[in-house]
């Protein structure tokens, strides 16, 4: 009976514990399976979210890069457009074919707009002339075509001179006025602080009919200005009996003594040097006399020596190597010029003195 009870008890325990053993592993397995499944799903979900976020970030970065590149391209196109516009505007200022009519292209005070003149130099936009005062020098330039600036064919005008912007058709004429002489021994010695004023004028295209238009109002033309007859031309500023004539083919006022070799302006002197030792030269009341061209003399002061500061009626062709005991001395106010002294050391004051010094002078080797 006891053995039977024990066997029943043992079987019951075995069944109970077996059942527990069968239950516990199954429960653990199910729990582990659920945990693993949950963990795997979460990881996959996180990985998916991370991938989506990364993919979204990549898409945003790509979009930002494209937007930046597009913005830079737009900026470059904008800047390039501005550059093209500026170049076109610049070309409109200097292109010889843009405008055909006469007019100012550049004025001191308003620049390339050329709407007004407001500088110290005595320049008149109505008459198209500039006039120098005491000690001032003026430079006239002539270029082909319509330009905003011109630096070719330089011509120098001294103190108390007048220069005009008028010239032949299709020319740009620039006049610059300075407080001192700028061209010294072949070099340019002036800076922007020496400039007193300037004007730049375009004479108009040659296709226009009739006389070349000019800004001249109410006065006779000076040498270099357009004309149709001698009556259109005026007189020298130094003598009323020295009258300009109208060139028959060029249709500009010229010096009758050198119609094909006239320097433009109110002085109207001959460009070529034809005067000889002892002759008058330079500025005189009856006109600007030719400079010295005989090889043995140069134009310098007789009157007002040793300062050599007389404006006109004072210069002769003085020998470079004087003879008969005459000597040359440097002018005190003009280092580039010399004056003549007699054998006794006194100043030479007459044309006869110069002729005496010329008598035995020899050309410079």
C-alpha positions in Angstrom: 0.0 0.0 0.0 2.8 2.3 0.9 4.7 1.4 -2.3 1.6 2.1 -4.3 1.2 5.5 -2.6 4.8 6.4 -3.2 4.6 5.4 -6.8 1.4 7.5 -7.2 3.1 10.4 -5.4 6.2 10.0 -7.5 4.2 9.9 -10.7 2.2 12.9 -9.6 5.4 14.9 -8.8 7.0 13.8 -12.0 3.9 14.9 -13.9 3.7 18.2 -12.0 7.3 18.9 -12.4 7.3 17.6 -15.9 4.4 19.9 -16.6 6.3 22.7 -15.1 9.3 21.8 -17.0 7.2 21.7 -20.2 5.5 25.0 -19.3 8.5 27.0 -18.3 10.7 26.4 -21.4 7.7 27.1 -23.6 6.9 30.3 -21.8 10.6 31.4 -22.0 10.8 30.6 -25.6 7.6 32.5 -26.3 8.9 35.5 -24.3 12.3 35.4 -26.0 10.5 35.1 -29.3 8.3 38.1 -28.6 11.2 40.1 -27.3 13.3 39.2 -30.3 10.5 40.0 -32.6 9.8 43.3 -30.9 13.4 44.3 -30.8 13.9 43.3 -34.5 10.8 45.3 -35.5 11.9 48.3 -33.5 15.4 48.1 -35.0 14.0 47.8 -38.5 11.6 50.6 -37.8 14.4 52.8 -36.4 16.7 51.9 -39.3 13.9 52.7 -41.7 13.3 56.0 -40.0 17.0 56.8 -40.0 17.2 55.9 -43.7 14.2 58.0 -44.5 15.6 60.9 -42.4 19.1 60.5 -44.0 17.4 60.3 -47.4 15.4 63.4 -46.6 18.5 65.2 -45.5 20.4 64.2 -48.6 17.5 65.4 -50.7 17.5 68.7 -48.8 21.2 69.1 -49.2 21.0 68.3 -52.9 18.1 70.9 -53.2 20.2 73.5 -51.3 23.2 72.9 -53.5 21.1 73.3 -56.6 19.5 76.4 -55.3 23.0 77.9 -54.4 24.3 77.0 -57.9 21.3 78.6 -59.5 21.6 81.7 -57.4 25.3 82.0 -58.4 24.5 81.6 -62.0 21.8 84.3 -61.8 24.2 86.6 -60.1 26.9 86.0 -62.7 24.4 86.7 -65.5 23.3 89.9 -63.8 26.9 91.1 -63.3 27.7 90.2 -66.9 24.6 92.1 -68.1 25.7 95.2 -66.2 29.2 94.9 -67.8 27.7 94.6 -71.3 25.5 97.7 -70.6 28.4 99.7 -69.3 30.5 98.7 -72.4 27.7 99.7 -74.7 27.3 103.0 -72.9 31.0 103.6 -73.2 30.9 102.8 -76.9 28.0 105.3 -77.3 30.4 108.0 -75.9 33.4 107.3 -78.1 32.0 105.5 -81.2 32.5 107.6 -84.3 29.3 106.5 -85.9 26.8 107.0 -83.1 26.1 110.7 -83.7 26.6 112.6 -86.9 25.8 116.1 -85.7 28.2 118.6 -84.2 28.4 119.2 -80.5 30.4 118.9 -77.3 31.4 115.4 -76.2 33.2 116.4 -73.0 33.2 119.5 -70.9 35.1 120.4 -67.7 32.5 120.3 -64.9 30.0 117.9 -66.5 32.3 115.4 -68.1 31.0 113.2 -70.9 27.5 114.4 -70.3 28.7 117.7 -71.7 25.7 119.6 -70.4 27.6 122.6 -68.9 31.1 124.1 -68.3 32.2 125.1 -64.8 36.0 125.4 -64.5 38.4 128.3 -63.8 39.9 128.5 -67.4 38.4 131.2 -69.6 36.5 129.0 -72.0 33.3 130.0 -73.8 31.0 127.2 -75.0 29.0 129.6 -77.2 32.0 130.7 -79.2 33.9 127.5 -78.9 37.1 129.2 -77.7 39.4 129.2 -74.7 41.7 132.2 -73.9 44.8 132.0 -71.7 45.8 134.6 -69.2 49.2 135.7 -68.0 51.5 132.8 -67.5 49.0 130.3 -68.7 49.5 127.8 -71.6 46.9 126.0 -73.7 47.2 122.8 -75.8 44.9 122.0 -78.7 44.5 118.4 -80.0 42.8 117.1 -83.1 41.6 113.6 -83.8 39.6 111.9 -86.6 36.0 110.9 -85.8 33.8 111.5 -82.8 35.6 110.9 -79.5 35.2 111.8 -75.9 38.9 112.6 -75.5 41.7 113.4 -77.9 45.5 113.5 -77.5 46.8 113.6 -81.1 48.3 116.5 -83.2 49.3 118.6 -80.2 49.5 122.4 -80.7 50.8 124.8 -78.0 49.4 128.3 -77.3 51.2 130.7 -75.0 49.9 133.3 -72.6 47.2 135.7 -73.8 46.2 133.5 -76.7 42.9 132.2 -78.0 42.2 128.7 -79.5 39.1 127.5 -81.1 37.5 124.0 -81.2 36.4 124.4 -84.8 38.1 122.4 -87.5 37.3 120.4 -90.6 34.4 117.9 -90.7 34.5 114.7 -88.8 37.1 115.9 -86.3 37.2 115.9 -82.5 39.0 119.0 -81.1 40.1 119.2 -77.5 41.5 122.3 -75.8 43.2 122.0 -72.4 44.2 125.1 -70.4 47.0 124.9 -67.8 48.4 127.3 -65.3 52.0 126.8 -66.7 53.8 125.5 -69.7 53.6 121.8 -69.9 55.8 120.8 -72.8 59.4 121.4 -71.8 62.4 120.0 -73.7 60.1 117.4 -75.3 58.7 116.1 -72.0 55.3 116.7 -70.3 55.7 118.3 -66.8 52.0 119.1 -65.9 49.7 117.2 -63.6 46.0 117.2 -62.9 46.5 120.0 -60.4 47.8 122.3 -63.2 44.8 121.8 -65.4 42.4 124.8 -65.3 39.8 123.7 -67.8 39.0 121.9 -71.0 36.5 121.5 -73.8 36.0 118.7 -76.4 34.0 119.4 -79.6 33.0 117.2 -82.5 32.7 119.1 -85.7 30.1 116.9 -87.3 30.1 114.3 -90.0 31.2 115.2 -93.5 27.9 114.0 -94.9 26.3 117.2 -93.7 25.6 119.8 -96.5 26.9 123.4 -96.6 29.6 124.9 -94.3 30.8 122.9 -91.4 28.6 123.8 -88.4 30.4 125.7 -85.6 29.6 127.1 -82.2 30.7 130.5 -83.4 28.1 133.3 -82.7 28.3 136.9 -83.7 32.0 137.1 -84.6 34.4 136.5 -87.5 36.2 133.2 -87.8 39.8 132.8 -86.7 42.4 130.7 -88.4 41.4 127.1 -88.6 37.7 127.8 -88.4 35.3 127.0 -91.3 34.5 129.7 -93.9 32.8 130.2 -97.2 34.6 133.4 -98.3 37.3 135.9 -97.0 34.5 138.0 -95.5 33.8 135.2 -93.0 37.4 135.5 -91.7 38.5 137.9 -89.0 41.8 139.7 -88.1 44.7 138.9 -85.9 44.2 139.7 -82.2 47.5 141.7 -82.4 46.8 143.9 -85.4 43.6 144.9 -87.2 45.5 145.2 -90.5 46.5 141.5 -90.5 43.5 139.8 -92.0 42.9 136.1 -92.5 41.7 134.7 -95.8 39.5 131.7 -96.6 41.3 128.8 -98.1 39.8 128.0 -101.5 39.6 124.2 -101.0 39.9 123.6 -97.3 37.2 126.2 -96.5 39.0 127.3 -93.4 40.5 130.7 -92.5 44.3 130.8 -93.0 47.4 133.1 -93.0 47.7 134.6 -96.5 51.5 134.2 -96.3 51.3 130.5 -95.7 47.8 129.3 -96.6 48.8 125.6 -96.5 51.0 125.8 -93.4 48.9 127.9 -91.0 48.8 127.3 -87.3 45.1 127.5 -86.1 44.1 130.2 -83.6 43.9 133.9 -83.3 47.7 134.4 -83.9 47.5 132.5 -87.3 51.3 132.1 -87.6 53.1 129.9 -90.2 54.2 126.5 -89.0 57.3 126.3 -91.2 60.4 128.1 -90.1 61.4 130.5 -92.9 62.9 133.5 -91.1 66.7 134.2 -91.2 69.2 135.6 -88.7 68.2 139.2 -87.8 64.6 138.8 -89.0 61.6 139.2 -86.8 60.0 136.0 -85.5 57.2 135.0 -83.2 54.4 137.3 -82.1 54.1 140.7 -83.6 51.4 143.3 -83.9 51.0 142.6 -87.6 50.8 138.8 -87.1 52.8 135.8 -86.0 56.0 135.8 -87.9 57.7 132.6 -89.1 60.3 131.0 -86.8 64.0 130.8 -87.7 64.9 128.2 -90.2 68.4 129.2 -91.5 70.3 126.9 -89.1 72.4 129.7 -87.6 69.8 131.5 -85.5 66.9 130.9 -83.1 63.9 133.0 -82.1 64.5 134.8 -78.8 64.0 138.1 -77.0 65.6 141.4 -77.9 63.2 143.7 -76.0 62.7 143.1 -72.3 66.0 141.2 -71.9 67.4 139.9 -69.6 64.0 138.8 -68.1 62.6 138.1 -71.6 59.0 138.5 -70.5 57.5 140.7 -73.2 54.5 139.1 -74.8 55.0 140.5 -78.4 56.9 142.9 -80.7 60.1 141.7 -79.0 61.5 138.6 -80.7 64.1 138.2 -83.5 66.2 135.4 -85.0 69.3 135.8 -82.8 72.5 134.0 -83.9 73.3 130.8 -82.0 77.0 131.5 -82.3 77.2 135.3 -82.5 80.2 137.1 -84.1 81.9 140.5 -83.8 82.4 140.1 -80.0 78.6 139.7 -79.2 77.8 137.1 -76.5 74.7 135.2 -75.5 73.3 135.0 -72.0 70.5 133.0 -70.4 67.2 134.8 -69.8 66.4 135.1 -66.1 62.8 134.0 -66.3 63.0 131.6 -69.3 65.8 129.1 -69.0 65.2 127.8 -72.5 66.0 131.2 -74.1 69.0 133.5 -74.4 69.5 137.2 -75.1 72.3 139.1 -76.7 75.0 141.5 -75.3 77.3 143.9 -77.1 81.1 143.6 -77.0 81.2 146.2 -74.2 78.8 144.1 -72.1 75.7 146.3 -72.5 72.4 144.9 -73.8 71.8 144.6 -77.5 68.6 146.6 -78.1 68.2 147.1 -81.8 67.8 145.0 -84.9 71.1 146.5 -86.2 72.9 145.0 -83.2 71.5 141.5 -84.1 72.5 141.9 -87.8 76.0 142.8 -86.6 76.2 139.7 -84.5 74.8 137.6 -87.4 77.4 138.9 -89.9 80.1 136.4 -88.9 78.1 133.7 -87.2 78.4 130.1 -88.3 75.9 127.2 -88.2 76.0 125.0 -85.2 78.0 121.8 -86.0 
